[in-house]
Amino acid sequence: MANYILQYKGSGMPDPQVVKETLHICGVSIIDGSLLPHAALLDVSDGELENVRCKFEADWSLTPEKKYKVPDTKKRTKE
């Protein structure tokens, strides 16, 4: 399973209840839904990925989550 970001790219406001029901039908769990209905972080398996893409076609994008390493900004003394 991998994390994916579902993001609304269309104009207007998507119906949050329809979005939640569609994700439930696809069998996807929502990791972070604080920005619903415009965006959500999902836990999607490889088998569910194409099903989710088919349900959210035109105005939606589904992209893998990227993780970044926070740089070490500690000052070091030269010896």
LUMMI-542255 format. One record per atom (N, C-alpha, C): chain; residue number from 0; atom name; residue in one letter; x, y, z. Coordinates in nm, 4 decimals. Example, Ala and Ser with C-alpha at 12.3 -4.5 7.8 and 13.67 -1.06 7.14 Angstrom:
(site "A"; 0; "N"; "A"; (1.3190; -0.5690; 0.7800))
(site "A"; 0; "CA"; "A"; (1.2300; -0.4500; 0.7800))
(site "A"; 0; "C"; "A"; (1.3200; -0.3300; 0.7800))
(site "A"; 1; "N"; "S"; (1.2850; -0.2250; 0.7080))
(site "A"; 1; "CA"; "S"; (1.3670; -0.1060; 0.7140))
(site "A"; 1; "C"; "S"; (1.2900; 0.0030; 0.7870))
//
This chain:
(site "A"; 0; "N"; "M"; (0.0836; -0.1176; 0.0000))
(site "A"; 0; "CA"; "M"; (0.0000; 0.0000; 0.0000))
(site "A"; 0; "C"; "M"; (0.0880; 0.1239; 0.0000))
(site "A"; 1; "N"; "A"; (0.0396; 0.2257; -0.0680))
(site "A"; 1; "CA"; "A"; (0.1133; 0.3511; -0.0773))
(site "A"; 1; "C"; "A"; (0.0171; 0.4674; -0.0542))
(site "A"; 2; "N"; "N"; (0.0743; 0.5801; -0.0197))
(site "A"; 2; "CA"; "N"; (-0.0059; 0.6993; 0.0020))
(site "A"; 2; "C"; "N"; (-0.0162; 0.7799; -0.1269))
(site "A"; 3; "N"; "Y"; (-0.1376; 0.8253; -0.1560))
(site "A"; 3; "CA"; "Y"; (-0.1638; 0.9068; -0.2737))
(site "A"; 3; "C"; "Y"; (-0.2429; 1.0300; -0.2334))
(site "A"; 4; "N"; "I"; (-0.2215; 1.1390; -0.3061))
(site "A"; 4; "CA"; "I"; (-0.2944; 1.2628; -0.2829))
(site "A"; 4; "C"; "I"; (-0.4000; 1.2760; -0.3912))
(site "A"; 5; "N"; "L"; (-0.5241; 1.2847; -0.3488))
(site "A"; 5; "CA"; "L"; (-0.6363; 1.3080; -0.4389))
(site "A"; 5; "C"; "L"; (-0.6682; 1.4560; -0.4300))
(site "A"; 6; "N"; "Q"; (-0.6625; 1.5256; -0.5444))
(site "A"; 6; "CA"; "Q"; (-0.6809; 1.6705; -0.5439))
(site "A"; 6; "C"; "Q"; (-0.7784; 1.7122; -0.6529))
(site "A"; 7; "N"; "Y"; (-0.8704; 1.8011; -0.6161))
(site "A"; 7; "CA"; "Y"; (-0.9714; 1.8519; -0.7094))
(site "A"; 7; "C"; "Y"; (-0.9128; 1.9669; -0.7892))
(site "A"; 8; "N"; "K"; (-0.9196; 1.9589; -0.9218))
(site "A"; 8; "CA"; "K"; (-0.8645; 2.0606; -1.0109))
(site "A"; 8; "C"; "K"; (-0.9719; 2.1388; -1.0853))
(site "A"; 9; "N"; "G"; (-1.0979; 2.1006; -1.0691))
(site "A"; 9; "CA"; "G"; (-1.2062; 2.1648; -1.1421))
(site "A"; 9; "C"; "G"; (-1.2491; 2.2958; -1.0792))
(site "A"; 10; "N"; "S"; (-1.3480; 2.3576; -1.1406))
(site "A"; 10; "CA"; "S"; (-1.4032; 2.4810; -1.0859))
(site "A"; 10; "C"; "S"; (-1.5261; 2.4464; -1.0025))
(site "A"; 11; "N"; "G"; (-1.5585; 2.5331; -0.9106))
(site "A"; 11; "CA"; "G"; (-1.6733; 2.5072; -0.8258))
(site "A"; 11; "C"; "G"; (-1.6346; 2.4279; -0.7028))
(site "A"; 12; "N"; "M"; (-1.7352; 2.3716; -0.6382))
(site "A"; 12; "CA"; "M"; (-1.7150; 2.2981; -0.5136))
(site "A"; 12; "C"; "M"; (-1.7679; 2.1565; -0.5279))
(site "A"; 13; "N"; "P"; (-1.6821; 2.0545; -0.5116))
(site "A"; 13; "CA"; "P"; (-1.7317; 1.9170; -0.5175))
(site "A"; 13; "C"; "P"; (-1.8119; 1.8849; -0.3911))
(site "A"; 14; "N"; "D"; (-1.9056; 1.7928; -0.4040))
(site "A"; 14; "CA"; "D"; (-1.9889; 1.7517; -0.2913))
(site "A"; 14; "C"; "D"; (-1.9078; 1.6602; -0.1997))
(site "A"; 15; "N"; "P"; (-1.8839; 1.7016; -0.0733))
(site "A"; 15; "CA"; "P"; (-1.8006; 1.6195; 0.0150))
(site "A"; 15; "C"; "P"; (-1.8597; 1.4822; 0.0443))
(site "A"; 16; "N"; "Q"; (-1.9908; 1.4726; 0.0521))
(site "A"; 16; "CA"; "Q"; (-2.0547; 1.3442; 0.0803))
(site "A"; 16; "C"; "Q"; (-2.0342; 1.2462; -0.0352))
(site "A"; 17; "N"; "V"; (-2.0434; 1.2956; -0.1579))
(site "A"; 17; "CA"; "V"; (-2.0218; 1.2111; -0.2761))
(site "A"; 17; "C"; "V"; (-1.8774; 1.1636; -0.2805))
(site "A"; 18; "N"; "V"; (-1.7834; 1.2511; -0.2476))
(site "A"; 18; "CA"; "V"; (-1.6420; 1.2136; -0.2471))
(site "A"; 18; "C"; "V"; (-1.6170; 1.1032; -0.1448))
(site "A"; 19; "N"; "K"; (-1.6689; 1.1192; -0.0227))
(site "A"; 19; "CA"; "K"; (-1.6504; 1.0184; 0.0814))
(site "A"; 19; "C"; "K"; (-1.7146; 0.8854; 0.0437))
(site "A"; 20; "N"; "E"; (-1.8350; 0.8908; -0.0129))
(site "A"; 20; "CA"; "E"; (-1.9026; 0.7672; -0.0532))
(site "A"; 20; "C"; "E"; (-1.8268; 0.6955; -0.1638))
(site "A"; 21; "N"; "T"; (-1.7747; 0.7705; -0.2600))
(site "A"; 21; "CA"; "T"; (-1.6990; 0.7110; -0.3701))
(site "A"; 21; "C"; "T"; (-1.5716; 0.6456; -0.3182))
(site "A"; 22; "N"; "L"; (-1.5027; 0.7110; -0.2255))
(site "A"; 22; "CA"; "L"; (-1.3822; 0.6519; -0.1675))
(site "A"; 22; "C"; "L"; (-1.4159; 0.5263; -0.0880))
(site "A"; 23; "N"; "H"; (-1.5287; 0.5280; -0.0193))
(site "A"; 23; "CA"; "H"; (-1.5724; 0.4098; 0.0562))
(site "A"; 23; "C"; "H"; (-1.6040; 0.2935; -0.0380))
(site "A"; 24; "N"; "I"; (-1.6704; 0.3225; -0.1496))
(site "A"; 24; "CA"; "I"; (-1.7023; 0.2187; -0.2490))
(site "A"; 24; "C"; "I"; (-1.5742; 0.1593; -0.3074))
(site "A"; 25; "N"; "C"; (-1.4732; 0.2430; -0.3283))
(site "A"; 25; "CA"; "C"; (-1.3457; 0.1956; -0.3835))
(site "A"; 25; "C"; "C"; (-1.2658; 0.1151; -0.2816))
(site "A"; 26; "N"; "G"; (-1.3028; 0.1214; -0.1552))
(site "A"; 26; "CA"; "G"; (-1.2307; 0.0482; -0.0519))
(site "A"; 26; "C"; "G"; (-1.1025; 0.1151; -0.0087))
(site "A"; 27; "N"; "V"; (-1.0986; 0.2465; -0.0203))
(site "A"; 27; "CA"; "V"; (-0.9793; 0.3233; 0.0117))
(site "A"; 27; "C"; "V"; (-0.9962; 0.3866; 0.1492))
(site "A"; 28; "N"; "S"; (-0.8904; 0.3853; 0.2288))
(site "A"; 28; "CA"; "S"; (-0.8979; 0.4526; 0.3586))
(site "A"; 28; "C"; "S"; (-0.8357; 0.5916; 0.3488))
(site "A"; 29; "N"; "I"; (-0.8980; 0.6860; 0.4170))
(site "A"; 29; "CA"; "I"; (-0.8522; 0.8246; 0.4174))
(site "A"; 29; "C"; "I"; (-0.7570; 0.8418; 0.5354))
(site "A"; 30; "N"; "I"; (-0.6347; 0.8825; 0.5063))
(site "A"; 30; "CA"; "I"; (-0.5362; 0.9080; 0.6111))
(site "A"; 30; "C"; "I"; (-0.5575; 1.0475; 0.6695))
(site "A"; 31; "N"; "D"; (-0.5721; 1.1463; 0.5802))
(site "A"; 31; "CA"; "D"; (-0.5955; 1.2840; 0.6230))
(site "A"; 31; "C"; "D"; (-0.7014; 1.3447; 0.5334))
(site "A"; 32; "N"; "G"; (-0.8168; 1.3716; 0.5908))
(site "A"; 32; "CA"; "G"; (-0.9272; 1.4307; 0.5159))
(site "A"; 32; "C"; "G"; (-0.9573; 1.5719; 0.5593))
(site "A"; 33; "N"; "S"; (-0.8607; 1.6407; 0.6183))
(site "A"; 33; "CA"; "S"; (-0.8848; 1.7747; 0.6708))
(site "A"; 33; "C"; "S"; (-0.9133; 1.8760; 0.5605))
(site "A"; 34; "N"; "L"; (-0.8729; 1.8493; 0.4380))
(site "A"; 34; "CA"; "L"; (-0.8974; 1.9420; 0.3278))
(site "A"; 34; "C"; "L"; (-1.0097; 1.8950; 0.2347))
(site "A"; 35; "N"; "L"; (-1.0842; 1.7929; 0.2776))
(site "A"; 35; "CA"; "L"; (-1.1961; 1.7466; 0.1947))
(site "A"; 35; "C"; "L"; (-1.2978; 1.8581; 0.1795))
(site "A"; 36; "N"; "P"; (-1.3584; 1.8748; 0.0689))
(site "A"; 36; "CA"; "P"; (-1.3642; 1.7907; -0.0494))
(site "A"; 36; "C"; "P"; (-1.2613; 1.8254; -0.1563))
(site "A"; 37; "N"; "H"; (-1.1703; 1.9204; -0.1292))
(site "A"; 37; "CA"; "H"; (-1.0737; 1.9611; -0.2320))
(site "A"; 37; "C"; "H"; (-0.9523; 1.8704; -0.2422))
(site "A"; 38; "N"; "A"; (-0.9112; 1.8100; -0.1314))
(site "A"; 38; "CA"; "A"; (-0.7929; 1.7242; -0.1329))
(site "A"; 38; "C"; "A"; (-0.7999; 1.6267; -0.0162))
(site "A"; 39; "N"; "A"; (-0.7337; 1.5133; -0.0335))
(site "A"; 39; "CA"; "A"; (-0.7276; 1.4125; 0.0726))
(site "A"; 39; "C"; "A"; (-0.6035; 1.3270; 0.0516))
(site "A"; 40; "N"; "L"; (-0.5476; 1.2809; 0.1618))
(site "A"; 40; "CA"; "L"; (-0.4372; 1.1863; 0.1581))
(site "A"; 40; "C"; "L"; (-0.4954; 1.0477; 0.1786))
(site "A"; 41; "N"; "L"; (-0.4700; 0.9583; 0.0830))
(site "A"; 41; "CA"; "L"; (-0.5330; 0.8265; 0.0820))
(site "A"; 41; "C"; "L"; (-0.4296; 0.7158; 0.0954))
(site "A"; 42; "N"; "D"; (-0.4722; 0.6044; 0.1515))
(site "A"; 42; "CA"; "D"; (-0.3922; 0.4820; 0.1572))
(site "A"; 42; "C"; "D"; (-0.4499; 0.3879; 0.0518))
(site "A"; 43; "N"; "V"; (-0.3771; 0.3699; -0.0581))
(site "A"; 43; "CA"; "V"; (-0.4288; 0.2973; -0.1742))
(site "A"; 43; "C"; "V"; (-0.3365; 0.1804; -0.2072))
(site "A"; 44; "N"; "S"; (-0.3944; 0.0631; -0.2282))
(site "A"; 44; "CA"; "S"; (-0.3153; -0.0514; -0.2728))
(site "A"; 44; "C"; "S"; (-0.3072; -0.0497; -0.4258))
(site "A"; 45; "N"; "D"; (-0.2165; -0.1296; -0.4807))
(site "A"; 45; "CA"; "D"; (-0.1981; -0.1323; -0.6259))
(site "A"; 45; "C"; "D"; (-0.3246; -0.1763; -0.6989))
(site "A"; 46; "N"; "G"; (-0.3995; -0.2685; -0.6412))
(site "A"; 46; "CA"; "G"; (-0.5220; -0.3170; -0.7045))
(site "A"; 46; "C"; "G"; (-0.6331; -0.2140; -0.7057))
(site "A"; 47; "N"; "E"; (-0.6344; -0.1256; -0.6071))
(site "A"; 47; "CA"; "E"; (-0.7386; -0.0237; -0.5968))
(site "A"; 47; "C"; "E"; (-0.7061; 0.1014; -0.6781))
(site "A"; 48; "N"; "L"; (-0.5810; 0.1171; -0.7177))
(site "A"; 48; "CA"; "L"; (-0.5353; 0.2403; -0.7817))
(site "A"; 48; "C"; "L"; (-0.6128; 0.2718; -0.9093))
(site "A"; 49; "N"; "E"; (-0.6254; 0.1766; -0.9986))
(site "A"; 49; "CA"; "E"; (-0.6973; 0.2017; -1.1242))
(site "A"; 49; "C"; "E"; (-0.8464; 0.2248; -1.1012))
(site "A"; 50; "N"; "N"; (-0.9033; 0.1577; -1.0025))
(site "A"; 50; "CA"; "N"; (-1.0437; 0.1770; -0.9696))
(site "A"; 50; "C"; "N"; (-1.0687; 0.3208; -0.9234))
(site "A"; 51; "N"; "V"; (-0.9792; 0.3723; -0.8393))
(site "A"; 51; "CA"; "V"; (-0.9923; 0.5103; -0.7919))
(site "A"; 51; "C"; "V"; (-0.9745; 0.6078; -0.9074))
(site "A"; 52; "N"; "R"; (-0.8769; 0.5818; -0.9948))
(site "A"; 52; "CA"; "R"; (-0.8551; 0.6702; -1.1109))
(site "A"; 52; "C"; "R"; (-0.9782; 0.6745; -1.2017))
(site "A"; 53; "N"; "C"; (-1.0452; 0.5619; -1.2180))
(site "A"; 53; "CA"; "C"; (-1.1642; 0.5569; -1.3032))
(site "A"; 53; "C"; "C"; (-1.2810; 0.6335; -1.2416))
(site "A"; 54; "N"; "K"; (-1.2948; 0.6279; -1.1095))
(site "A"; 54; "CA"; "K"; (-1.4059; 0.6964; -1.0424))
(site "A"; 54; "C"; "K"; (-1.3865; 0.8479; -1.0408))
(site "A"; 55; "N"; "F"; (-1.2626; 0.8922; -1.0247))
(site "A"; 55; "CA"; "F"; (-1.2306; 1.0349; -1.0205))
(site "A"; 55; "C"; "F"; (-1.1517; 1.0698; -1.1457))
(site "A"; 56; "N"; "E"; (-1.2224; 1.0973; -1.2539))
(site "A"; 56; "CA"; "E"; (-1.1537; 1.1165; -1.3819))
(site "A"; 56; "C"; "E"; (-1.1216; 1.2622; -1.4136))
(site "A"; 57; "N"; "A"; (-1.2172; 1.3341; -1.4659))
(site "A"; 57; "CA"; "A"; (-1.1941; 1.4606; -1.5346))
(site "A"; 57; "C"; "A"; (-1.1322; 1.5703; -1.4477))
(site "A"; 58; "N"; "D"; (-1.1942; 1.6032; -1.3388))
(site "A"; 58; "CA"; "D"; (-1.1514; 1.7195; -1.2612))
(site "A"; 58; "C"; "D"; (-1.0631; 1.6848; -1.1422))
(site "A"; 59; "N"; "W"; (-1.0132; 1.5633; -1.1368))
(site "A"; 59; "CA"; "W"; (-0.9349; 1.5181; -1.0224))
(site "A"; 59; "C"; "W"; (-0.7968; 1.4707; -1.0655))
(site "A"; 60; "N"; "S"; (-0.6995; 1.4857; -0.9761))
(site "A"; 60; "CA"; "S"; (-0.5665; 1.4286; -1.0009))
(site "A"; 60; "C"; "S"; (-0.5312; 1.3381; -0.8831))
(site "A"; 61; "N"; "L"; (-0.4653; 1.2291; -0.9123))
(site "A"; 61; "CA"; "L"; (-0.4225; 1.1326; -0.8121))
(site "A"; 61; "C"; "L"; (-0.2724; 1.1132; -0.8292))
(site "A"; 62; "N"; "T"; (-0.1952; 1.1636; -0.7338))
(site "A"; 62; "CA"; "T"; (-0.0502; 1.1582; -0.7445))
(site "A"; 62; "C"; "T"; (0.0097; 1.0927; -0.6206))
(site "A"; 63; "N"; "P"; (0.1205; 1.0216; -0.6370))
(site "A"; 63; "CA"; "P"; (0.1855; 0.9589; -0.5209))
(site "A"; 63; "C"; "P"; (0.2409; 1.0649; -0.4264))
(site "A"; 64; "N"; "E"; (0.2371; 1.0330; -0.2982))
(site "A"; 64; "CA"; "E"; (0.2923; 1.1238; -0.1976))
(site "A"; 64; "C"; "E"; (0.4442; 1.1208; -0.2065))
(site "A"; 65; "N"; "K"; (0.5055; 1.2379; -0.1986))
(site "A"; 65; "CA"; "K"; (0.6512; 1.2479; -0.1974))
(site "A"; 65; "C"; "K"; (0.6960; 1.2833; -0.0562))
(site "A"; 66; "N"; "K"; (0.8024; 1.2202; -0.0133))
(site "A"; 66; "CA"; "K"; (0.8579; 1.2494; 0.1185))
(site "A"; 66; "C"; "K"; (0.9934; 1.3155; 0.0990))
(site "A"; 67; "N"; "Y"; (1.0175; 1.4192; 0.1768))
(site "A"; 67; "CA"; "Y"; (1.1422; 1.4934; 0.1686))
(site "A"; 67; "C"; "Y"; (1.2148; 1.4855; 0.3019))
(site "A"; 68; "N"; "K"; (1.3455; 1.4777; 0.2940))
(site "A"; 68; "CA"; "K"; (1.4269; 1.4774; 0.4142))
(site "A"; 68; "C"; "K"; (1.4529; 1.6223; 0.4547))
(site "A"; 69; "N"; "V"; (1.4329; 1.6514; 0.5810))
(site "A"; 69; "CA"; "V"; (1.4573; 1.7852; 0.6315))
(site "A"; 69; "C"; "V"; (1.6076; 1.8043; 0.6453))
(site "A"; 70; "N"; "P"; (1.6608; 1.9116; 0.5890))
(site "A"; 70; "CA"; "P"; (1.8054; 1.9304; 0.5958))
(site "A"; 70; "C"; "P"; (1.8516; 1.9622; 0.7383))
(site "A"; 71; "N"; "D"; (1.9720; 1.9206; 0.7677))
(site "A"; 71; "CA"; "D"; (2.0330; 1.9491; 0.8978))
(site "A"; 71; "C"; "D"; (2.0924; 2.0892; 0.8922))
(site "A"; 72; "N"; "T"; (2.0416; 2.1797; 0.9743))
(site "A"; 72; "CA"; "T"; (2.0887; 2.3190; 0.9705))
(site "A"; 72; "C"; "T"; (2.1727; 2.3554; 1.0921))
(site "A"; 73; "N"; "K"; (2.2189; 2.2572; 1.1652))
(site "A"; 73; "CA"; "K"; (2.3027; 2.2853; 1.2825))
(site "A"; 73; "C"; "K"; (2.4352; 2.3431; 1.2398))
(site "A"; 74; "N"; "K"; (2.4779; 2.4441; 1.3142))
(site "A"; 74; "CA"; "K"; (2.6083; 2.5027; 1.2864))
(site "A"; 74; "C"; "K"; (2.7157; 2.4133; 1.3471))
(site "A"; 75; "N"; "R"; (2.8185; 2.3937; 1.2740))
(site "A"; 75; "CA"; "R"; (2.9267; 2.3087; 1.3200))
(site "A"; 75; "C"; "R"; (3.0526; 2.3944; 1.3368))
(site "A"; 76; "N"; "T"; (3.1260; 2.3659; 1.4406))
(site "A"; 76; "CA"; "T"; (3.2515; 2.4382; 1.4617))
(site "A"; 76; "C"; "T"; (3.3639; 2.3669; 1.3880))
(site "A"; 77; "N"; "K"; (3.4520; 2.4456; 1.3321))
(site "A"; 77; "CA"; "K"; (3.5666; 2.3883; 1.2620))
(site "A"; 77; "C"; "K"; (3.6780; 2.3617; 1.3627))
(site "A"; 78; "N"; "E"; (3.7346; 2.2447; 1.3513))
(site "A"; 78; "CA"; "E"; (3.8407; 2.2090; 1.4471))
(site "A"; 78; "C"; "E"; (3.9751; 2.2204; 1.3844))
//
